[in-house]
Amino acid sequence: MKNIVLIGFMGTGKTTAGKILAKELGMKLVDVDEEIESETGMTICDIFKEHGEPSFRDKETEMAKKISSGGGGLVISTGGGIVLREENIACLRQNGLIVCLMATPETILQRTKDSTDRPLLKVENPYEKIKELLNQRDVRYRNSDITIETDGKSPMMIAHEIIEHWKAVR
């Protein structure tokens, strides 16, 4: 059985929908960011602050390779920037269906505005930063097997939409 790999910008519902998806399908959820935090003993914010984004991206690549080499049957929730390195998506795609969750900048801002663990949004104008990062990453996000718009949808609705696609391609 292949993995289901959830990609997309922060706040699009990867982790929340991923938990429901894993439960509904009887699969294990693996959150790449949580795995990095567990392995390093540091939060993502602390990694960014103390070692910089390039160091975090290196750890993210190592984790993507490690998780994807372990076989199938996982729902893998990735960080929003995993698409910045093509090798990450290539290794995750070897044994996984790549599902991109998309949302508008307005929805993303609404979903992330109270979060304190989004280092890339700790700026004066987070809305403009969201638009900038989405524009930079859009073509990479759209290079997925399935794209699902999550605006106005509950995590349960998103999970069920993924399941319908999953059944069709399995």
Steps between C-alpha positions, in 0.01 A plus 500: 500500500628844409534790738275805478727806509334829591676811372391862490553831671471535878141530613350303213398212727771239448539394862137537607356323196789253511398382850146433381624338179734265686227397741242444224741289293664317792838644407768660718546877486857626483553875529838596353539809720415303816753234403768767451418651839512159665831406338673834569343577837427851370190676376485607136507864618817433700667325207422802279618744768821320601609335177308675222260384232765316290581275797131427551459419129791253525329326793172499306669328204659238726163431663316478166750238385478309828119493510452414134747211515297325769237346275136591455181536693574844643328834484792744488435862593783719376607853577397766251853549370578136423438578132796740491729207426398281210684204652253503792197457278681249279577271794153541653338428161691168458263333743228758539209683350571874523190694608527879510264694724448859383335805657483871430734738683199633692407152625861421589535823697175429684611146588853596609456844658499373860784251453832569666692222327515632143848656470452617142194703602671685785518812289335843499250411226424124506233531228752639251752231605238229438428639152872523422575143613193359323608667177853358536374148570183480288648313203662248735178445693308446178745226396301259716294197405184653648419858600220577744372848580431521875333841531166471676543129567521323834792265566253209474384618156862531386586152630200345325589673174852356525355154572284518186808581289701232682240233420497603134876466451583208729 
